[in-house]
Structure formats: structure tokens, C-alpha cells
Amino acid sequence: MAIRKADPVQLHVKSGDTVKVIAGDEKGKTGVIKSVNRVTQRVTVEGLNLVTKHNKPSAKSPQGGITKMEAPMHVSNVQAINPTTGERVRKGAAAAAAPAAAPAKAKRTSAKTA
């Protein structure tokens, strides 16, 4: 039986968006999305979620060494923000179509005859 890869999912953010981290070790920090992986639903944010990478000596880098690099985080841990105001923004059709206040329904009254 062949292993089937997951289909790409539509996400609420894209590369270049300014986002605020809403969960995890980097909570409250903002940054710009560097890359998006729609299959694993992960985003890489510039300067956030830094991990230490130990590099073995090789032909390219004979010295080897320890470097810091950005690790991807789950897309549910970030929320898009408006870069001019800094307010968190909800994107999508549901946010655009949400009414300000739903009108109250009229109560049905039945006239009982005696």
C-alpha cells in the first residue's frame, strides 16, 4: 500500500505578511513571514523561533561550527497584523461578511380562540 501525501491547505497567511505570535515561547513578538509550507501547515518567521544547528566539518565549511537558524512554527500560533496600525486582523470571507449586529427576530404569537 502506497503512502499518500497530504494535500496542500489554504492558510490565512502568506509569505511577506507581518504576523504576531500568539502562542509558544515567542508569544507577543512580531515578524515577517519568510516561507510557508502548506502541506505541513508551518511558517518560518524572520528572527523568531531560533534553534541551534550543529554543523559537521565538510568540504564547504572545513571548520564546521554552531549556527542559529529560524525553525518553522505551526500556522495556528501566528495571526496576521496590520503593519500600519499594529492591530491584529482576521482575514477571509467570514470576517468580511460578519454583520455588526444581527437583527432581533420577531416573536410569533398565536391568537387562541376560546
C-alpha positions as CSV (number, residue, x, y, z in Angstrom):
1,M,0.0,0.0,0.0
2,A,1.4,3.4,-1.0
3,I,1.7,6.2,1.5
4,R,-0.4,9.2,0.3
5,K,0.9,12.7,0.9
6,A,-1.4,15.2,2.4
7,D,-2.9,17.8,0.1
8,P,-1.9,21.5,0.5
9,V,-4.3,23.5,2.6
10,Q,-5.3,27.1,2.2
11,L,-3.9,29.2,5.0
12,H,-4.8,32.6,6.5
13,V,-1.3,34.0,6.0
14,K,1.2,34.1,3.1
15,S,4.9,35.0,2.6
16,G,5.6,38.6,3.3
17,D,2.8,39.1,5.8
18,T,3.5,40.8,9.1
19,V,2.4,38.5,11.9
20,K,2.2,38.4,15.7
21,V,3.0,35.2,17.5
22,I,0.0,34.3,19.8
23,A,1.3,31.1,21.4
24,G,4.6,29.5,22.4
25,D,8.0,30.7,23.6
26,E,7.9,33.7,21.2
27,K,4.4,34.9,22.3
28,G,3.9,38.6,21.7
29,K,6.7,39.1,19.2
30,T,6.1,40.3,15.7
31,G,7.9,39.5,12.4
32,V,7.6,39.0,8.7
33,I,6.9,35.5,7.2
34,K,9.8,34.2,5.3
35,S,8.4,30.9,4.0
36,V,5.1,28.9,4.1
37,N,4.7,25.2,3.9
38,R,1.0,24.5,3.1
39,V,1.3,20.7,3.4
40,T,2.7,20.7,6.9
41,Q,0.9,24.0,7.8
42,R,4.0,25.6,9.1
43,V,5.5,29.1,8.6
44,T,9.0,30.5,9.1
45,V,9.1,34.0,10.7
46,E,12.2,36.1,10.3
47,G,14.2,36.4,13.5
48,L,11.8,34.2,15.6
49,N,11.9,30.6,16.9
50,L,15.7,30.4,16.6
51,V,17.3,27.0,17.1
52,T,20.9,26.0,17.4
53,K,22.3,24.0,14.5
54,H,25.5,22.0,14.9
55,N,27.3,21.7,11.6
56,K,29.8,19.0,10.9
57,P,33.1,19.9,9.2
58,S,32.7,19.3,5.4
59,A,34.4,20.4,2.1
60,K,32.2,23.5,2.0
61,S,32.9,24.5,5.6
62,P,36.1,22.7,6.9
63,Q,35.8,24.4,10.3
64,G,32.2,23.3,11.0
65,G,30.6,25.1,13.9
66,I,27.4,26.1,15.6
67,T,24.9,28.4,13.9
68,K,21.5,29.9,14.8
69,M,18.6,29.4,12.3
70,E,14.9,30.0,12.2
71,A,12.7,26.9,12.7
72,P,9.2,26.7,11.3
73,M,6.2,27.0,13.7
74,H,2.6,26.0,13.2
75,V,0.4,28.4,11.4
76,S,-2.2,28.4,14.3
77,N,0.4,30.1,16.5
78,V,0.5,33.2,14.4
79,Q,-2.0,35.9,13.5
80,A,-1.7,38.5,10.8
81,I,-1.4,42.1,11.9
82,N,-2.0,45.4,10.1
83,P,1.5,46.8,9.6
84,T,0.4,50.4,9.8
85,T,-1.8,50.2,13.0
86,G,-0.3,47.1,14.6
87,E,-3.8,45.7,15.2
88,R,-4.4,42.0,14.8
89,V,-6.5,41.3,11.7
90,R,-8.9,38.4,10.9
91,K,-8.7,37.5,7.2
92,G,-11.1,35.7,5.0
93,A,-14.7,35.8,3.8
94,A,-16.2,35.0,7.2
95,A,-14.5,38.1,8.7
96,A,-15.6,40.3,5.9
97,A,-19.2,39.1,5.8
98,A,-19.7,39.2,9.6
99,P,-22.6,41.6,10.4
100,A,-22.1,44.3,13.0
101,A,-25.2,43.2,14.9
102,A,-27.8,40.7,14.0
103,P,-31.4,42.0,14.0
104,A,-33.6,40.5,16.6
105,K,-36.2,38.0,15.5
106,A,-39.9,38.9,15.9
107,K,-41.7,36.6,18.3
108,R,-44.5,34.6,16.9
109,T,-47.8,35.0,18.8
110,S,-50.7,32.8,18.1
111,A,-54.2,34.0,18.8
112,K,-56.0,31.4,20.9
113,T,-59.8,31.3,20.4
114,A,-61.9,30.3,23.4
